[in-house]
């Protein structure tokens, strides 16, 4: 089982009061079943307690409050037998949490439990035993252990006062989980903010600060911008002229996939509808089709002749003889003055008497 498509479950440690404690790859997850307003209030109070510990710099956690995915993930940290700091207890007391809810690490808080820790503490601390009786047999092994412990102590003191530096890897394009796994053994802290780029996949890193290659000491923070990829809704195009609608689509990054014309009492070239309809969320480059008025049907029709290349005077003569209305638009070009450059509708279109034709000269 994989929680939220991010955390592969290794085992279920405990389940009670509608909350399940899982051991997952890289840490543990407290997963809430939220079915009632009381369940939701309990989760949000728990989330507020985690946030207070984060503000004190005492805990690292990733919290989800999405419907059906209410949980808190804590990265794996060795537990230590030590009293919680007073600042943590003072911050948690107004929210109903105390020392019985805290599992401490060597530095800071390893986990905040939504229920008092009992058997949960033993399950969280479970791991291979560090005590090997065979090492105590004989003076030489005991001396070896003493020297090894002394060396480890000296190394720990040295690392405490001289924390190692790590080169920040390139995290752009990685998922949040991939970025966490790359940083979890470095001692660097991870901070995530939201970004929006519909052209890129959701939940990938868009940017990072500091840039790749920067050397940081353990405990420093790497800030990631995570893509939420919110799609923009298609605007209302009905009532616009076809040219205005096409310009609007181009401005928003959509692609005009086709234009269909139908008889309508609306003026010639007026947009009647769009496919997909307005309000539909679309990614950049999505195709959009337009339905455009070609004017009202007033009886028998005649095919529109080819007018491109004629002079304006010749084109007007033909159209007036056919009983059609004409709209002339002058545009700059290298053709001789008064030459018809384009027509709308296209040649061969059935035209009822009195319908409109647009010429560009």
Phi, psi and omega in degrees: 000141178238121180281125174056029180057023183231322192240102176295128182278127177267321177195158174265119184273320183196151179214121177195156176056033178076013181233136179243133176259118179249144163267121181242173179296118178092001180168207179228157180228129168264111186253124185260135168269108184254108181238339184232163175302327179294321177299316182294319179298320180296318180295315183292329174293320177297316179297321178296323178295318178299317181298322179295321177293323177295320179296331177275358181071028186257347185213153172242129181205156172239118187248134175244131177237031179278149180306128181081354181226065179261107182201168173228130178253130176242127178295152182299127176217138178297139180274154180225148177273093181209156181281144176296147177294151183299323181299323179293316181295320179294324180288328185271335186304315181298341182262003176087018179246146181222193183298334180290348179263357188252134169250116188270148171252179178301322177232111177084199184257130177281310183217150168247118183268141176286346176235161178301134182285131174222262173296334179299321181298319179293322179294320180293326183273354186298136180182181181298139180294138178269353183264123179241106183302329182300334181290342182271358182273110177100153181289320185296312177299322179296318178296321179297317178297319179299314180294321178296317178297320178297320180293317179296321178298315180296322177294321179295318177298318181296316181292329179294315181274345178226071183299143182291157175258147179230143174279126181293124179285167176281113184254355180295131182092348178276158171282166180299320180293318178298319179296318179299316181295327179290332185259346192296331181267003182266343185083002178279143179272153184241127176238133185239132173237160183274145173226173182217111174220094183300341182282350183241158183300151178288150176067026173249158182282124178271326183204161178218153178218120005283170183290165179303144179094344178294135180266127182231147174281154177305139181100343178284166188252137171251124184260126181244140172259114186258130186286128173257348170049058176282128181275146179272139179283145176292129182285168175287122181251348182300134179095344177281157169290154183303317181298321179294319179295318179296320179295322179294318179297318179296321180297325181274356178087014178268163184249128176284114185267348180163159179230125175250140181247138177224157175291137183201149174292348178291154180302153179305133177085006179276135179287126180263328182194168177228155176228113006288167182288164179299147181092351180287126176292129183227143173279163176302141179086000181293144181282142178226133178251147182242143171251122190236143178285137171249020177096170182277149175276124183245019179129216181299149181245158174232145179289137179286127182284170174285117183251342182298131180098340176284165173282160180301322182296317180294317181296319180295323179298313181296316184292321178295323179294331180274355180077028182256149176276148185233136171238122185252130177238121180272131179229149179290140177197173178268002180283162177302147180304139178082006180277135177286120182265327182202157179222155178212120009287179182286159176304141180092350179293130177296127184238117174287153179303138178088352179284164189261148175230134178254129178245141170248120184235000000 
